[in-house]
């Protein structure tokens, strides 16, 4: 193999859980009763010279830090590449099994992970690496209204989950198309767009949600395996005709058709395919500062209030998460451990030609990713939500004073809270990594 040739490969496996599996995203008691469409894990492998990367997308809601690390380690071993050269993401469908441990939403389904997800994701990663061939790449973009800002503001100034036509969201859908360089063989279409996978609402069908309809249609039209990577979803929900961002399986089909139309239209505009595609990755630590913990006396008062006003043994969702957050702060005080000053995570950026992928272990707000795109020197800067781990929402600083579900969840997900200007820190540190590319 010539060292200066761009190569690409792709593979997919079915990761649908058995009917009767609890579905993650709304409440612990949502149990699947049927399969609307199969869940999948798709791996895309890229290489040029000594540079390589594997991007993996699983049709799941989120991947815990430990599970993401396990997948990256095993996929890297199967392909014979480095841990930092593997990126694993979840599409954020709310109609799949529980693959993250989050108080109030149910325990991680370890049996599913061990018997279905992990072995099949590893197989997809290994097969994608083995299948790589000399390739060429084309890119297209289109403005899409599949998503909409979901932080609806009431007349009283309260933020609720709904549709906010005046709010920020990222309308750009980007498609990376890969074909064989010699025989024009179909390899992969990669669709990037940011939007929650909640069109199905609190349904009981297993489904990839709206993105599944889009993927299937583009595959049928192009004759090419297609994969979806979710962008800025923290404040972006599906633009449903009911005026909300949750519906039922009919809304999945309805919005999926809109997304499919946009994706097919975009794909058909791609005519410039190039073989001179560079592949580069860079890794480094991102360190985000923490706020001080509230006084222990204040924590004690809030715990007492919860116990006086709630059945604390049966709390779910945000209420359960808030209570557990207080208990974890109390446990930290009782341990006598020193206060932590920052959250540090390992970041890996992957560049495929003019397209740069920036993973976030958060449901990132669109204002953060739009700023990164503006500052980045890469023509197509594609941020990824729910990637390489899971730490709830990452709001932009301007949205924190407004409160709302996303902000409150971000403030209860971990023992320590990030400072309000964490968005500046995450942008500056990612830009430093981008400069090294």
C-alpha positions as a LaTeX table, in Angstrom:
\begin{tabular}{lrrr}
\hline
Residue & $x$ (\AA) & $y$ (\AA) & $z$ (\AA) \\
\hline
Unk1 & 0.00 & 0.00 & 0.00 \\
Unk2 & 1.33 & 3.42 & $-0.97$ \\
Unk3 & 1.76 & 5.60 & 2.11 \\
Unk4 & 0.34 & 8.74 & 0.54 \\
Unk5 & $-3.02$ & 7.29 & $-0.54$ \\
Unk6 & $-6.24$ & 8.26 & 1.21 \\
Unk7 & $-8.26$ & 5.20 & 2.23 \\
Unk8 & $-11.71$ & 4.79 & 3.70 \\
Unk9 & $-13.87$ & 1.89 & 4.84 \\
Unk10 & $-17.17$ & 1.36 & 6.63 \\
Unk11 & $-19.14$ & $-1.37$ & 8.36 \\
Unk12 & $-22.37$ & $-1.70$ & 10.29 \\
Unk13 & $-23.94$ & $-4.03$ & 12.83 \\
Unk14 & $-27.46$ & $-4.31$ & 14.24 \\
Unk15 & $-27.65$ & $-3.55$ & 17.98 \\
Unk16 & $-31.41$ & $-3.77$ & 18.59 \\
Unk17 & $-32.22$ & $-4.96$ & 22.13 \\
Unk18 & $-34.91$ & $-7.54$ & 22.88 \\
Unk19 & $-38.50$ & $-6.33$ & 23.11 \\
Unk20 & $-39.26$ & $-5.76$ & 26.77 \\
Unk21 & $-36.09$ & $-3.72$ & 27.30 \\
Unk22 & $-36.50$ & $-0.46$ & 29.23 \\
Unk23 & $-36.09$ & 2.62 & 27.01 \\
Unk24 & $-33.89$ & 5.49 & 28.18 \\
Unk25 & $-34.76$ & 9.17 & 28.03 \\
Unk26 & $-38.00$ & 9.88 & 29.87 \\
Unk27 & $-38.69$ & 7.66 & 32.87 \\
Unk28 & $-37.43$ & 4.29 & 34.18 \\
Unk29 & $-40.79$ & 2.58 & 33.51 \\
Unk30 & $-40.97$ & 3.05 & 29.72 \\
Unk31 & $-40.74$ & $-0.53$ & 28.44 \\
Unk32 & $-40.45$ & $-1.41$ & 24.77 \\
Unk33 & $-43.30$ & $-3.40$ & 23.24 \\
Unk34 & $-42.17$ & $-3.57$ & 19.60 \\
Unk35 & $-39.42$ & $-2.67$ & 17.14 \\
Unk36 & $-40.27$ & 0.10 & 14.68 \\
Unk37 & $-36.78$ & 0.05 & 13.11 \\
Unk38 & $-33.52$ & $-1.62$ & 14.07 \\
Unk39 & $-30.86$ & 0.22 & 16.04 \\
Unk40 & $-27.43$ & 0.17 & 14.43 \\
Unk41 & $-23.77$ & 0.89 & 15.14 \\
Unk42 & $-21.77$ & 2.13 & 12.16 \\
Unk43 & $-18.00$ & 2.60 & 11.97 \\
Unk44 & $-16.10$ & 4.71 & 9.45 \\
Unk45 & $-12.36$ & 4.15 & 9.10 \\
Unk46 & $-9.97$ & 6.65 & 7.48 \\
Unk47 & $-6.25$ & 6.49 & 6.82 \\
Unk48 & $-3.51$ & 8.34 & 4.99 \\
Unk49 & 0.09 & 7.44 & 5.61 \\
Unk50 & 0.73 & 7.10 & 9.33 \\
Unk51 & $-2.45$ & 9.00 & 10.20 \\
Unk52 & $-5.68$ & 7.15 & 10.87 \\
Unk53 & $-8.95$ & 7.39 & 12.75 \\
Unk54 & $-12.18$ & 5.45 & 13.27 \\
Unk55 & $-15.43$ & 7.34 & 13.88 \\
Unk56 & $-18.26$ & 5.28 & 15.39 \\
Unk57 & $-21.93$ & 6.24 & 15.65 \\
Unk58 & $-24.34$ & 4.15 & 17.73 \\
Unk59 & $-28.11$ & 4.64 & 17.59 \\
Unk60 & $-28.38$ & 5.06 & 21.36 \\
Unk61 & $-29.13$ & 7.97 & 23.69 \\
Unk62 & $-25.78$ & 8.37 & 25.47 \\
Unk63 & $-22.68$ & 6.39 & 26.38 \\
Unk64 & $-21.28$ & 6.57 & 29.90 \\
Unk65 & $-17.63$ & 7.54 & 30.29 \\
Unk66 & $-16.69$ & 4.00 & 31.26 \\
Unk67 & $-18.64$ & 2.42 & 28.41 \\
Unk68 & $-17.23$ & 4.86 & 25.86 \\
Unk69 & $-13.69$ & 4.12 & 27.07 \\
Unk70 & $-14.34$ & 0.39 & 26.87 \\
Unk71 & $-15.61$ & 0.68 & 23.30 \\
Unk72 & $-12.71$ & 2.85 & 22.21 \\
Unk73 & $-10.15$ & 0.53 & 23.78 \\
Unk74 & $-11.60$ & $-2.64$ & 22.23 \\
Unk75 & $-12.22$ & $-1.10$ & 18.80 \\
Unk76 & $-8.68$ & 0.27 & 18.76 \\
Unk77 & $-7.32$ & $-3.18$ & 19.62 \\
Unk78 & $-9.44$ & $-4.85$ & 16.91 \\
Unk79 & $-8.13$ & $-2.41$ & 14.29 \\
Unk80 & $-4.56$ & $-2.23$ & 15.61 \\
Unk81 & $-4.64$ & 1.53 & 16.14 \\
Unk82 & $-4.33$ & 3.80 & 19.18 \\
Unk83 & $-7.07$ & 4.51 & 21.72 \\
Unk84 & $-6.95$ & 8.24 & 20.95 \\
Unk85 & $-7.60$ & 7.52 & 17.27 \\
Unk86 & $-11.10$ & 6.17 & 18.00 \\
Unk87 & $-14.14$ & 8.40 & 18.55 \\
Unk88 & $-17.48$ & 6.91 & 19.63 \\
Unk89 & $-20.76$ & 8.81 & 19.60 \\
Unk90 & $-24.43$ & 8.24 & 20.34 \\
Unk91 & $-27.13$ & 9.64 & 18.02 \\
Unk92 & $-29.28$ & 10.49 & 21.07 \\
Unk93 & $-32.42$ & 8.57 & 20.24 \\
Unk94 & $-34.65$ & 8.41 & 23.32 \\
Unk95 & $-36.04$ & 5.08 & 22.14 \\
Unk96 & $-33.15$ & 2.74 & 22.86 \\
Unk97 & $-31.74$ & 0.87 & 25.89 \\
Unk98 & $-30.07$ & 2.48 & 28.89 \\
Unk99 & $-26.35$ & 2.85 & 28.20 \\
Unk100 & $-25.54$ & 5.51 & 30.79 \\
Unk101 & $-25.97$ & 5.53 & 34.57 \\
Unk102 & $-28.10$ & 8.55 & 35.53 \\
Unk103 & $-30.02$ & 8.79 & 38.79 \\
Unk104 & $-33.72$ & 9.28 & 38.09 \\
Unk105 & $-33.64$ & 7.62 & 34.67 \\
Unk106 & $-32.75$ & 4.04 & 35.52 \\
Unk107 & $-29.61$ & 1.86 & 35.81 \\
Unk108 & $-27.23$ & 1.09 & 32.96 \\
Unk109 & $-28.25$ & $-2.09$ & 31.11 \\
Unk110 & $-25.00$ & $-3.99$ & 31.54 \\
Unk111 & $-26.35$ & $-7.23$ & 30.08 \\
Unk112 & $-27.26$ & $-5.44$ & 26.85 \\
Unk113 & $-23.85$ & $-3.80$ & 26.68 \\
Unk114 & $-21.97$ & $-7.06$ & 27.27 \\
Unk115 & $-23.98$ & $-9.30$ & 24.96 \\
Unk116 & $-24.99$ & $-6.96$ & 22.12 \\
Unk117 & $-23.49$ & $-3.49$ & 22.04 \\
Unk118 & $-19.83$ & $-4.06$ & 22.83 \\
Unk119 & $-19.16$ & $-7.15$ & 20.69 \\
Unk120 & $-21.04$ & $-5.79$ & 17.70 \\
Unk121 & $-19.50$ & $-2.32$ & 17.92 \\
Unk122 & $-16.06$ & $-3.91$ & 18.09 \\
Unk123 & $-16.88$ & $-6.06$ & 15.06 \\
Unk124 & $-18.09$ & $-3.01$ & 13.11 \\
Unk125 & $-14.92$ & $-1.12$ & 13.98 \\
Unk126 & $-12.67$ & $-4.00$ & 13.01 \\
Unk127 & $-14.56$ & $-4.71$ & 9.79 \\
Unk128 & $-14.51$ & $-1.03$ & 8.80 \\
Unk129 & $-10.74$ & $-0.96$ & 9.20 \\
Unk130 & $-10.28$ & $-4.15$ & 7.17 \\
Unk131 & $-12.56$ & $-2.86$ & 4.38 \\
Unk132 & $-10.69$ & 0.39 & 3.67 \\
Unk133 & $-9.77$ & 1.01 & 0.04 \\
Unk134 & $-8.29$ & 3.93 & $-1.91$ \\
Unk135 & $-10.99$ & 6.57 & $-1.74$ \\
Unk136 & $-12.12$ & 10.00 & $-2.75$ \\
Unk137 & $-14.26$ & 12.44 & $-0.81$ \\
Unk138 & $-16.92$ & 15.02 & $-1.62$ \\
Unk139 & $-18.72$ & 17.45 & 0.69 \\
Unk140 & $-22.09$ & 19.15 & 0.49 \\
Unk141 & $-24.07$ & 21.42 & 2.81 \\
Unk142 & $-27.67$ & 22.55 & 2.99 \\
Unk143 & $-29.73$ & 24.72 & 5.31 \\
Unk144 & $-32.24$ & 22.50 & 7.11 \\
Unk145 & $-35.15$ & 23.29 & 9.41 \\
Unk146 & $-35.45$ & 19.82 & 10.86 \\
Unk147 & $-34.38$ & 21.28 & 14.21 \\
Unk148 & $-35.47$ & 24.32 & 16.19 \\
Unk149 & $-34.37$ & 25.91 & 19.44 \\
Unk150 & $-36.41$ & 24.10 & 22.10 \\
Unk151 & $-36.04$ & 26.59 & 24.98 \\
Unk152 & $-39.48$ & 28.15 & 24.67 \\
Unk153 & $-40.03$ & 31.27 & 26.79 \\
Unk154 & $-43.43$ & 31.77 & 28.43 \\
Unk155 & $-45.06$ & 35.21 & 28.92 \\
Unk156 & $-43.78$ & 35.07 & 32.51 \\
Unk157 & $-40.22$ & 34.63 & 31.28 \\
Unk158 & $-39.95$ & 30.97 & 32.26 \\
Unk159 & $-38.05$ & 28.55 & 30.00 \\
Unk160 & $-39.92$ & 25.37 & 29.12 \\
Unk161 & $-39.35$ & 22.55 & 26.65 \\
Unk162 & $-41.08$ & 23.53 & 23.42 \\
Unk163 & $-40.27$ & 25.53 & 20.30 \\
Unk164 & $-38.55$ & 28.92 & 20.30 \\
Unk165 & $-38.42$ & 30.29 & 16.73 \\
Unk166 & $-36.25$ & 33.20 & 17.93 \\
Unk167 & $-33.65$ & 31.04 & 19.68 \\
Unk168 & $-30.24$ & 29.96 & 18.42 \\
Unk169 & $-29.76$ & 26.68 & 16.58 \\
Unk170 & $-27.42$ & 25.41 & 13.89 \\
Unk171 & $-29.32$ & 24.92 & 10.60 \\
Unk172 & $-26.41$ & 23.51 & 8.58 \\
Unk173 & $-26.64$ & 19.89 & 7.46 \\
Unk174 & $-23.32$ & 18.60 & 6.14 \\
Unk175 & $-22.78$ & 15.43 & 4.12 \\
Unk176 & $-19.40$ & 13.82 & 3.57 \\
Unk177 & $-19.57$ & 11.31 & 0.71 \\
Unk178 & $-16.88$ & 8.69 & 0.17 \\
Unk179 & $-16.39$ & 6.59 & $-2.96$ \\
Unk180 & $-13.69$ & 4.31 & $-4.25$ \\
Unk181 & $-10.94$ & 6.27 & $-6.00$ \\
Unk182 & $-10.52$ & 3.75 & $-8.79$ \\
Unk183 & $-13.84$ & 2.08 & $-9.45$ \\
Unk184 & $-16.19$ & 4.66 & $-7.93$ \\
Unk185 & $-17.45$ & 2.01 & $-5.50$ \\
Unk186 & $-19.85$ & 3.30 & $-2.83$ \\
Unk187 & $-18.21$ & 3.42 & 0.60 \\
Unk188 & $-20.13$ & 5.73 & 2.93 \\
Unk189 & $-22.28$ & 8.83 & 3.28 \\
Unk190 & $-21.79$ & 10.65 & 6.59 \\
Unk191 & $-24.56$ & 13.06 & 7.62 \\
Unk192 & $-23.91$ & 15.65 & 10.32 \\
Unk193 & $-26.74$ & 17.70 & 11.87 \\
Unk194 & $-27.71$ & 18.78 & 15.37 \\
Unk195 & $-31.12$ & 17.85 & 16.78 \\
Unk196 & $-32.56$ & 15.84 & 19.66 \\
Unk197 & $-33.91$ & 12.37 & 18.87 \\
Unk198 & $-37.22$ & 12.92 & 20.64 \\
Unk199 & $-39.77$ & 13.03 & 17.81 \\
Unk200 & $-41.16$ & 9.68 & 19.00 \\
Unk201 & $-41.87$ & 11.06 & 22.46 \\
Unk202 & $-42.52$ & 8.71 & 25.34 \\
Unk203 & $-43.33$ & 5.87 & 22.99 \\
Unk204 & $-42.88$ & 2.13 & 23.43 \\
Unk205 & $-41.38$ & 1.33 & 20.01 \\
Unk206 & $-37.65$ & 0.82 & 19.64 \\
Unk207 & $-36.52$ & 3.29 & 16.98 \\
Unk208 & $-33.62$ & 5.40 & 15.73 \\
Unk209 & $-36.14$ & 8.27 & 15.65 \\
Unk210 & $-36.26$ & 10.80 & 12.77 \\
Unk211 & $-32.63$ & 10.25 & 11.75 \\
Unk212 & $-33.39$ & 6.61 & 10.92 \\
Unk213 & $-35.91$ & 7.61 & 8.25 \\
Unk214 & $-33.37$ & 10.04 & 6.79 \\
Unk215 & $-30.58$ & 7.44 & 6.74 \\
Unk216 & $-32.74$ & 4.78 & 5.08 \\
Unk217 & $-33.94$ & 7.14 & 2.34 \\
Unk218 & $-30.47$ & 8.47 & 1.51 \\
Unk219 & $-29.15$ & 4.91 & 1.41 \\
Unk220 & $-31.90$ & 3.91 & $-1.01$ \\
Unk221 & $-31.33$ & 6.92 & $-3.26$ \\
Unk222 & $-27.52$ & 6.74 & $-3.26$ \\
Unk223 & $-26.96$ & 3.00 & $-2.98$ \\
Unk224 & $-24.44$ & 3.76 & $-0.25$ \\
Unk225 & $-24.25$ & 2.92 & 3.44 \\
Unk226 & $-25.17$ & 6.04 & 5.42 \\
Unk227 & $-24.39$ & 7.06 & 8.99 \\
Unk228 & $-25.63$ & 9.93 & 11.17 \\
Unk229 & $-23.52$ & 11.95 & 13.60 \\
Unk230 & $-25.41$ & 14.36 & 15.87 \\
Unk231 & $-24.16$ & 17.93 & 16.30 \\
Unk232 & $-25.28$ & 20.61 & 18.77 \\
Unk233 & $-28.35$ & 19.16 & 20.46 \\
Unk234 & $-28.34$ & 20.77 & 23.92 \\
Unk235 & $-30.87$ & 23.46 & 23.03 \\
Unk236 & $-32.18$ & 22.00 & 19.76 \\
Unk237 & $-35.20$ & 19.74 & 19.37 \\
Unk238 & $-37.11$ & 18.35 & 16.40 \\
Unk239 & $-39.38$ & 20.90 & 14.68 \\
Unk240 & $-42.65$ & 18.98 & 14.95 \\
Unk241 & $-45.98$ & 20.13 & 13.53 \\
Unk242 & $-47.60$ & 19.83 & 16.97 \\
Unk243 & $-45.55$ & 22.83 & 18.11 \\
Unk244 & $-43.60$ & 20.71 & 20.57 \\
Unk245 & $-40.37$ & 18.70 & 20.40 \\
Unk246 & $-41.91$ & 15.37 & 21.44 \\
Unk247 & $-44.62$ & 13.44 & 19.62 \\
Unk248 & $-45.18$ & 9.82 & 18.65 \\
Unk249 & $-44.06$ & 7.40 & 15.97 \\
Unk250 & $-46.08$ & 9.24 & 13.32 \\
Unk251 & $-44.01$ & 12.37 & 13.95 \\
Unk252 & $-40.86$ & 10.28 & 13.48 \\
Unk253 & $-42.01$ & 9.40 & 9.97 \\
Unk254 & $-43.18$ & 12.94 & 9.25 \\
Unk255 & $-40.03$ & 14.77 & 10.34 \\
Unk256 & $-37.82$ & 12.00 & 9.02 \\
Unk257 & $-39.25$ & 12.61 & 5.57 \\
Unk258 & $-38.29$ & 16.30 & 5.83 \\
Unk259 & $-34.76$ & 15.36 & 6.91 \\
Unk260 & $-34.58$ & 12.81 & 4.10 \\
Unk261 & $-35.55$ & 15.41 & 1.52 \\
Unk262 & $-32.82$ & 17.75 & 2.75 \\
Unk263 & $-30.20$ & 15.00 & 2.88 \\
Unk264 & $-30.96$ & 13.66 & $-0.60$ \\
Unk265 & $-31.04$ & 17.18 & $-2.06$ \\
Unk266 & $-27.68$ & 17.94 & $-0.43$ \\
Unk267 & $-26.10$ & 14.67 & $-1.58$ \\
Unk268 & $-27.13$ & 15.33 & $-5.17$ \\
Unk269 & $-25.18$ & 18.60 & $-5.17$ \\
Unk270 & $-21.89$ & 16.83 & $-4.45$ \\
Unk271 & $-19.97$ & 16.61 & $-7.71$ \\
Unk272 & $-16.39$ & 17.49 & $-6.74$ \\
Unk273 & $-14.70$ & 14.36 & $-5.35$ \\
Unk274 & $-11.03$ & 14.55 & $-4.42$ \\
Unk275 & $-8.38$ & 12.00 & $-3.56$ \\
Unk276 & $-5.92$ & 14.45 & $-1.96$ \\
Unk277 & $-7.55$ & 14.11 & 1.46 \\
Unk278 & $-5.43$ & 14.49 & 4.56 \\
Unk279 & $-6.23$ & 12.55 & 7.74 \\
Unk280 & $-5.04$ & 14.02 & 11.01 \\
Unk281 & $-5.82$ & 13.58 & 14.70 \\
Unk282 & $-4.66$ & 15.44 & 17.75 \\
Unk283 & $-5.31$ & 14.73 & 21.42 \\
Unk284 & $-4.89$ & 16.68 & 24.62 \\
Unk285 & $-6.53$ & 17.39 & 27.95 \\
Unk286 & $-9.40$ & 19.85 & 28.30 \\
Unk287 & $-9.65$ & 21.31 & 31.82 \\
Unk288 & $-12.82$ & 23.15 & 32.88 \\
Unk289 & $-12.88$ & 25.03 & 36.22 \\
Unk290 & $-15.35$ & 24.16 & 38.96 \\
Unk291 & $-17.35$ & 26.46 & 41.20 \\
Unk292 & $-16.94$ & 26.10 & 44.99 \\
Unk293 & $-19.39$ & 23.75 & 46.68 \\
Unk294 & $-22.29$ & 25.33 & 48.58 \\
Unk295 & $-21.83$ & 25.43 & 52.38 \\
Unk296 & $-22.52$ & 22.12 & 54.10 \\
Unk297 & $-25.21$ & 23.73 & 56.27 \\
Unk298 & $-27.08$ & 24.83 & 53.15 \\
Unk299 & $-26.85$ & 21.32 & 51.72 \\
Unk300 & $-28.24$ & 19.89 & 54.98 \\
Unk301 & $-31.20$ & 22.28 & 54.81 \\
Unk302 & $-32.02$ & 21.27 & 51.24 \\
Unk303 & $-31.77$ & 17.55 & 52.04 \\
Unk304 & $-34.14$ & 18.05 & 54.98 \\
Unk305 & $-36.57$ & 19.93 & 52.71 \\
Unk306 & $-36.59$ & 17.09 & 50.17 \\
Unk307 & $-37.26$ & 14.52 & 52.89 \\
Unk308 & $-40.10$ & 16.60 & 54.31 \\
Unk309 & $-41.78$ & 17.22 & 50.95 \\
Unk310 & $-41.06$ & 14.10 & 48.86 \\
Unk311 & $-41.00$ & 10.34 & 49.04 \\
Unk312 & $-37.24$ & 10.30 & 48.49 \\
Unk313 & $-37.24$ & 6.55 & 47.79 \\
Unk314 & $-39.33$ & 7.01 & 44.65 \\
Unk315 & $-37.98$ & 10.12 & 42.96 \\
Unk316 & $-37.40$ & 10.11 & 39.20 \\
Unk317 & $-35.97$ & 12.36 & 36.51 \\
Unk318 & $-34.73$ & 15.82 & 37.46 \\
Unk319 & $-36.21$ & 15.71 & 40.98 \\
Unk320 & $-34.40$ & 12.47 & 41.71 \\
Unk321 & $-31.20$ & 13.80 & 40.17 \\
Unk322 & $-31.32$ & 16.98 & 42.29 \\
Unk323 & $-31.77$ & 15.00 & 45.49 \\
Unk324 & $-28.98$ & 12.60 & 44.60 \\
Unk325 & $-26.77$ & 15.60 & 43.79 \\
Unk326 & $-27.24$ & 16.90 & 47.32 \\
Unk327 & $-26.45$ & 13.48 & 48.80 \\
Unk328 & $-23.25$ & 13.30 & 46.76 \\
Unk329 & $-22.16$ & 16.74 & 47.97 \\
Unk330 & $-22.88$ & 15.69 & 51.55 \\
Unk331 & $-20.87$ & 12.49 & 51.06 \\
Unk332 & $-17.98$ & 14.53 & 49.73 \\
Unk333 & $-17.99$ & 16.75 & 52.81 \\
Unk334 & $-18.14$ & 13.72 & 55.10 \\
Unk335 & $-15.23$ & 12.06 & 53.29 \\
Unk336 & $-12.94$ & 14.94 & 54.20 \\
Unk337 & $-11.54$ & 14.94 & 50.67 \\
Unk338 & $-10.22$ & 18.26 & 49.31 \\
Unk339 & $-12.45$ & 20.19 & 46.96 \\
Unk340 & $-11.85$ & 19.50 & 43.28 \\
Unk341 & $-10.94$ & 22.52 & 41.20 \\
Unk342 & $-11.58$ & 21.36 & 37.63 \\
Unk343 & $-13.06$ & 18.66 & 35.42 \\
Unk344 & $-10.51$ & 17.31 & 32.99 \\
Unk345 & $-11.24$ & 15.05 & 30.06 \\
Unk346 & $-9.16$ & 13.67 & 27.21 \\
Unk347 & $-10.06$ & 15.34 & 23.92 \\
Unk348 & $-9.39$ & 13.97 & 20.45 \\
Unk349 & $-9.98$ & 16.01 & 17.30 \\
Unk350 & $-10.13$ & 14.26 & 13.92 \\
Unk351 & $-9.70$ & 16.04 & 10.58 \\
Unk352 & $-10.73$ & 14.39 & 7.31 \\
Unk353 & $-9.69$ & 16.82 & 4.58 \\
Unk354 & $-11.43$ & 20.17 & 5.24 \\
Unk355 & $-13.83$ & 18.57 & 7.74 \\
Unk356 & $-12.93$ & 18.73 & 11.43 \\
Unk357 & $-14.76$ & 16.66 & 14.05 \\
Unk358 & $-14.82$ & 18.03 & 17.62 \\
Unk359 & $-16.25$ & 15.58 & 20.18 \\
Unk360 & $-17.96$ & 16.70 & 23.38 \\
Unk361 & $-19.02$ & 14.40 & 26.27 \\
Unk362 & $-22.03$ & 16.70 & 26.66 \\
Unk363 & $-25.28$ & 17.74 & 25.04 \\
Unk364 & $-23.62$ & 20.90 & 23.81 \\
Unk365 & $-25.53$ & 24.14 & 23.19 \\
Unk366 & $-25.47$ & 25.45 & 19.63 \\
Unk367 & $-24.02$ & 28.87 & 20.50 \\
Unk368 & $-20.83$ & 27.16 & 21.68 \\
Unk369 & $-20.42$ & 25.15 & 18.49 \\
Unk370 & $-21.27$ & 28.09 & 16.22 \\
Unk371 & $-18.55$ & 30.15 & 17.89 \\
Unk372 & $-16.07$ & 27.33 & 17.39 \\
Unk373 & $-17.01$ & 27.12 & 13.72 \\
Unk374 & $-16.48$ & 30.86 & 13.35 \\
Unk375 & $-13.02$ & 30.76 & 14.91 \\
Unk376 & $-11.84$ & 27.51 & 13.33 \\
Unk377 & $-9.62$ & 27.48 & 10.25 \\
Unk378 & $-11.37$ & 24.35 & 8.96 \\
Unk379 & $-14.05$ & 25.02 & 6.37 \\
Unk380 & $-16.36$ & 22.40 & 7.88 \\
Unk381 & $-16.07$ & 22.36 & 11.68 \\
Unk382 & $-18.47$ & 19.69 & 12.94 \\
Unk383 & $-19.06$ & 19.46 & 16.69 \\
Unk384 & $-20.36$ & 16.18 & 18.10 \\
Unk385 & $-22.70$ & 15.80 & 21.09 \\
Unk386 & $-22.84$ & 12.75 & 23.38 \\
Unk387 & $-19.38$ & 11.72 & 22.25 \\
Unk388 & $-16.66$ & 9.82 & 24.17 \\
Unk389 & $-18.71$ & 10.03 & 27.37 \\
Unk390 & $-21.75$ & 11.63 & 28.96 \\
Unk391 & $-22.00$ & 14.59 & 31.36 \\
Unk392 & $-25.50$ & 15.95 & 30.69 \\
Unk393 & $-25.93$ & 19.42 & 29.18 \\
Unk394 & $-23.34$ & 22.09 & 28.44 \\
Unk395 & $-25.18$ & 25.44 & 28.27 \\
Unk396 & $-23.70$ & 28.58 & 26.83 \\
Unk397 & $-23.09$ & 31.34 & 29.39 \\
Unk398 & $-25.91$ & 33.57 & 28.09 \\
Unk399 & $-28.50$ & 30.85 & 28.78 \\
Unk400 & $-27.53$ & 30.01 & 32.37 \\
Unk401 & $-29.36$ & 32.97 & 34.00 \\
Unk402 & $-32.57$ & 31.93 & 32.20 \\
Unk403 & $-32.64$ & 28.53 & 33.91 \\
Unk404 & $-34.83$ & 25.83 & 32.45 \\
Unk405 & $-34.56$ & 22.04 & 32.27 \\
Unk406 & $-31.19$ & 21.88 & 30.53 \\
Unk407 & $-29.49$ & 24.31 & 32.91 \\
Unk408 & $-30.96$ & 22.64 & 36.00 \\
Unk409 & $-29.89$ & 19.20 & 34.77 \\
Unk410 & $-26.36$ & 20.44 & 34.09 \\
Unk411 & $-26.23$ & 21.76 & 37.66 \\
Unk412 & $-27.16$ & 18.38 & 39.17 \\
Unk413 & $-25.34$ & 15.86 & 37.00 \\
Unk414 & $-22.00$ & 15.88 & 38.85 \\
Unk415 & $-20.91$ & 16.66 & 42.39 \\
Unk416 & $-19.15$ & 19.87 & 41.33 \\
Unk417 & $-20.59$ & 22.44 & 38.92 \\
Unk418 & $-18.65$ & 24.10 & 36.15 \\
Unk419 & $-18.17$ & 27.86 & 36.30 \\
Unk420 & $-20.57$ & 29.96 & 34.23 \\
Unk421 & $-17.79$ & 30.87 & 31.79 \\
Unk422 & $-16.91$ & 27.25 & 31.05 \\
Unk423 & $-17.95$ & 27.81 & 27.43 \\
Unk424 & $-15.03$ & 30.20 & 26.95 \\
Unk425 & $-12.63$ & 27.68 & 28.45 \\
Unk426 & $-13.81$ & 24.82 & 26.26 \\
Unk427 & $-13.65$ & 26.99 & 23.14 \\
Unk428 & $-10.17$ & 28.35 & 23.82 \\
Unk429 & $-8.68$ & 24.98 & 24.68 \\
Unk430 & $-10.18$ & 23.31 & 21.61 \\
Unk431 & $-8.88$ & 26.15 & 19.45 \\
Unk432 & $-5.40$ & 25.48 & 20.81 \\
Unk433 & $-5.70$ & 21.87 & 19.70 \\
Unk434 & $-7.02$ & 22.98 & 16.31 \\
Unk435 & $-3.95$ & 25.18 & 15.84 \\
Unk436 & $-1.72$ & 22.11 & 16.22 \\
Unk437 & $-3.49$ & 20.54 & 13.23 \\
\hline
\end{tabular}
